[in-house]
Amino acid sequence: MCDYDVERVRELNDLSRSSMSGCRVVITRGVAALPAQQVREILQAVRVFDQFNSSNDPYGEHDFGAIMVQGNSIFWRFDYYDLDLVMRSPDPADPAVTLRVLTVMLAEEY
C-alpha cells in the first residue's frame, strides 16, 4: 500500500507533463543530439501521451511512457525529489515538498 495520495500524484504528473511546467524537464544527450524539429516532436508527443493502462502504469501514477517518434523509441519518466534534489520526496503528492523531474530519453539510454 502506498503512503501518499496516488490520485493527486497522477493529477500533478498529468498537469506537469502536458504543460511542461511544475517540474524540471531533462532531455538526455541522445535526445539532445537529434535535430531540433525531432526534439520538438518528441516533447509534443510526451505532452499529449494518454495511453495509460495496467501494463504500463501499474501504480496509476502516470509516471512513465513509451512512444515512437520518427523511428526513435522514446521513454519518459517522472522522479520525485525533495526540494534540494538530495533524496526522494517525502510526499510526491505535495508540491510544497516535491520537485518533479521529467526525463525524456532514447529507450537505449534507459
KAFEN-V860666 format. One record per pair of residues at least 12 apart in sequence whose ideal C-beta (glycine too) atoms are under 10 Angstrom apart, sorted by sequence separation. I is the first residue (numbers start at 1). GAP is how many residues later the second one is. D is the distance in Angstrom with one decimal. If there is no record, write none. Layout:
I & GAP & D
I & GAP & D
This chain:
27 & 12 & 6.8
31 & 12 & 9.0
50 & 12 & 9.0
52 & 12 & 9.1
64 & 12 & 7.1
65 & 12 & 7.8
80 & 12 & 3.7
83 & 12 & 9.9
49 & 13 & 8.6
52 & 13 & 7.7
63 & 13 & 9.2
64 & 13 & 4.7
65 & 13 & 9.8
79 & 13 & 9.2
80 & 13 & 9.2
83 & 13 & 8.5
51 & 14 & 7.3
63 & 14 & 6.2
64 & 14 & 7.4
78 & 14 & 8.4
80 & 14 & 9.9
83 & 14 & 6.6
85 & 14 & 6.2
27 & 15 & 8.0
49 & 15 & 9.9
50 & 15 & 9.2
51 & 15 & 8.9
63 & 15 & 4.2
82 & 15 & 6.6
83 & 15 & 7.6
84 & 15 & 8.3
27 & 16 & 7.9
49 & 16 & 4.6
51 & 16 & 8.4
62 & 16 & 8.1
63 & 16 & 8.2
81 & 16 & 9.8
82 & 16 & 7.4
83 & 16 & 5.5
85 & 16 & 8.0
49 & 17 & 9.1
61 & 17 & 7.5
63 & 17 & 8.4
80 & 17 & 9.5
81 & 17 & 7.1
82 & 17 & 7.1
25 & 18 & 7.8
49 & 18 & 6.3
80 & 18 & 5.3
81 & 18 & 4.8
27 & 19 & 9.9
46 & 19 & 6.9
48 & 19 & 9.6
61 & 19 & 9.3
80 & 19 & 7.7
81 & 19 & 7.9
45 & 20 & 8.8
79 & 20 & 9.2
80 & 20 & 6.2
81 & 20 & 6.3
25 & 21 & 8.8
46 & 21 & 7.1
79 & 21 & 7.6
80 & 21 & 7.9
45 & 22 & 4.9
78 & 22 & 5.6
79 & 22 & 4.8
20 & 23 & 6.9
45 & 23 & 8.5
46 & 23 & 9.1
78 & 23 & 6.9
79 & 23 & 8.4
20 & 24 & 9.7
45 & 24 & 5.2
77 & 24 & 8.9
78 & 24 & 5.6
79 & 24 & 7.0
42 & 25 & 7.7
44 & 25 & 8.8
45 & 25 & 9.8
49 & 25 & 9.9
77 & 25 & 7.5
78 & 25 & 7.9
20 & 26 & 8.1
43 & 26 & 9.5
76 & 26 & 6.4
77 & 26 & 5.6
20 & 27 & 6.5
42 & 27 & 4.8
49 & 27 & 7.5
76 & 27 & 6.7
77 & 27 & 8.5
18 & 28 & 8.9
19 & 28 & 7.7
41 & 28 & 5.3
42 & 28 & 8.4
46 & 28 & 7.6
75 & 28 & 8.3
76 & 28 & 4.7
77 & 28 & 8.1
17 & 29 & 6.3
18 & 29 & 5.2
40 & 29 & 10.0
41 & 29 & 6.6
45 & 29 & 7.2
46 & 29 & 9.8
47 & 29 & 10.0
63 & 29 & 8.9
75 & 29 & 7.8
76 & 29 & 7.3
17 & 30 & 6.4
18 & 30 & 7.3
39 & 30 & 9.4
42 & 30 & 7.3
46 & 30 & 4.9
74 & 30 & 6.6
75 & 30 & 5.4
17 & 31 & 9.2
18 & 31 & 8.7
38 & 31 & 6.7
41 & 31 & 9.5
43 & 31 & 9.8
45 & 31 & 8.9
61 & 31 & 8.0
74 & 31 & 7.1
75 & 31 & 7.7
17 & 32 & 7.1
18 & 32 & 9.2
38 & 32 & 5.6
42 & 32 & 5.5
61 & 32 & 9.8
73 & 32 & 9.9
74 & 32 & 6.5
75 & 32 & 5.2
17 & 33 & 10.0
37 & 33 & 9.0
38 & 33 & 9.6
41 & 33 & 9.8
43 & 33 & 9.2
73 & 33 & 6.9
74 & 33 & 6.6
75 & 33 & 9.4
77 & 33 & 8.5
38 & 34 & 7.2
42 & 34 & 8.6
72 & 34 & 6.2
73 & 34 & 3.8
75 & 34 & 8.0
14 & 35 & 9.5
34 & 35 & 9.0
35 & 35 & 9.1
72 & 35 & 8.1
73 & 35 & 7.5
74 & 35 & 9.7
75 & 35 & 5.3
14 & 36 & 8.8
34 & 36 & 8.4
38 & 36 & 9.9
72 & 36 & 9.5
63 & 37 & 9.3
67 & 37 & 9.6
73 & 37 & 9.6
14 & 38 & 9.3
31 & 38 & 9.8
34 & 38 & 7.1
63 & 39 & 9.2
65 & 39 & 9.6
68 & 39 & 9.4
34 & 40 & 9.9
67 & 40 & 9.5
31 & 41 & 8.3
66 & 41 & 7.0
10 & 42 & 8.8
30 & 42 & 8.6
31 & 43 & 7.4
30 & 44 & 9.5
66 & 44 & 9.5
17 & 45 & 7.3
31 & 45 & 9.7
16 & 46 & 9.8
17 & 46 & 9.2
28 & 46 & 9.9
10 & 47 & 8.7
14 & 47 & 9.7
27 & 47 & 10.0
28 & 47 & 9.5
13 & 48 & 6.1
14 & 48 & 5.4
17 & 48 & 8.3
10 & 49 & 9.1
12 & 49 & 9.3
13 & 49 & 4.6
27 & 49 & 9.5
9 & 50 & 8.8
10 & 50 & 5.9
11 & 50 & 10.0
12 & 50 & 9.2
13 & 50 & 5.6
26 & 50 & 10.0
9 & 51 & 8.5
10 & 51 & 5.4
11 & 51 & 8.7
13 & 51 & 9.6
25 & 51 & 9.4
9 & 52 & 4.9
10 & 52 & 4.8
6 & 53 & 6.6
7 & 53 & 7.7
8 & 53 & 9.9
9 & 53 & 8.1
10 & 53 & 8.3
26 & 53 & 9.4
6 & 54 & 5.4
7 & 54 & 9.4
9 & 54 & 7.6
6 & 55 & 6.0
23 & 55 & 7.2
24 & 55 & 9.7
6 & 56 & 9.8
23 & 56 & 9.7
46 & 56 & 7.6
2 & 57 & 7.2
4 & 57 & 9.7
23 & 57 & 9.7
24 & 57 & 9.0
2 & 58 & 9.2
46 & 58 & 5.9
2 & 59 & 8.9
17 & 59 & 7.6
43 & 59 & 9.8
45 & 59 & 9.5
17 & 61 & 7.6
24 & 61 & 8.8
43 & 61 & 6.8
16 & 62 & 7.5
42 & 62 & 6.4
42 & 63 & 9.9
13 & 64 & 10.0
42 & 64 & 9.4
13 & 65 & 5.4
39 & 65 & 8.7
12 & 66 & 9.0
13 & 67 & 9.3
12 & 68 & 9.4
9 & 69 & 8.7
9 & 71 & 7.9
23 & 72 & 9.7
31 & 72 & 9.4
32 & 72 & 9.7
34 & 72 & 8.5
22 & 73 & 7.1
31 & 73 & 5.6
33 & 73 & 9.0
30 & 74 & 9.8
31 & 74 & 6.2
23 & 75 & 9.4
24 & 75 & 6.7
25 & 75 & 9.5
26 & 75 & 6.1
27 & 75 & 9.4
28 & 75 & 6.9
30 & 75 & 6.5
31 & 75 & 6.1
4 & 76 & 9.2
22 & 76 & 9.9
23 & 76 & 7.6
24 & 76 & 7.1
25 & 76 & 8.1
26 & 76 & 7.0
27 & 76 & 7.7
28 & 76 & 7.1
29 & 76 & 9.0
30 & 76 & 3.9
22 & 77 & 9.8
23 & 77 & 3.6
24 & 77 & 4.9
25 & 77 & 5.0
26 & 77 & 4.7
27 & 77 & 4.9
28 & 77 & 4.1
29 & 77 & 9.0
30 & 77 & 9.3
22 & 78 & 6.6
23 & 78 & 6.4
24 & 78 & 7.1
25 & 78 & 8.1
26 & 78 & 7.1
27 & 78 & 7.5
28 & 78 & 6.6
30 & 78 & 7.1
31 & 78 & 8.1
13 & 79 & 8.8
16 & 79 & 9.4
23 & 79 & 4.9
24 & 79 & 9.0
25 & 79 & 7.0
26 & 79 & 8.6
27 & 79 & 9.7
30 & 79 & 5.0
9 & 80 & 9.9
12 & 80 & 7.7
15 & 80 & 10.0
22 & 80 & 9.5
28 & 80 & 9.9
29 & 80 & 7.6
12 & 81 & 7.2
28 & 81 & 4.9
9 & 82 & 9.2
11 & 82 & 8.8
12 & 82 & 9.2
20 & 82 & 7.6
28 & 82 & 9.2
8 & 83 & 9.4
9 & 83 & 5.1
10 & 83 & 9.3
12 & 83 & 6.5
17 & 83 & 9.2
8 & 84 & 8.6
9 & 84 & 5.0
16 & 84 & 5.4
20 & 84 & 10.0
4 & 85 & 8.8
8 & 85 & 4.0
9 & 85 & 9.5
15 & 85 & 9.8
16 & 85 & 9.8
17 & 85 & 6.3
4 & 86 & 8.8
5 & 86 & 8.3
6 & 86 & 9.1
7 & 86 & 8.3
8 & 86 & 8.1
12 & 86 & 8.1
16 & 86 & 6.4
3 & 87 & 9.5
4 & 87 & 5.2
5 & 87 & 8.9
6 & 87 & 7.7
8 & 87 & 9.3
13 & 87 & 7.2
17 & 87 & 10.0
3 & 88 & 8.1
4 & 88 & 5.8
5 & 88 & 4.1
12 & 88 & 7.0
4 & 89 & 4.5
5 & 89 & 8.6
9 & 89 & 9.0
13 & 89 & 8.4
2 & 90 & 9.6
3 & 90 & 9.7
4 & 90 & 7.9
2 & 91 & 9.4
9 & 91 & 9.4
4 & 94 & 9.6
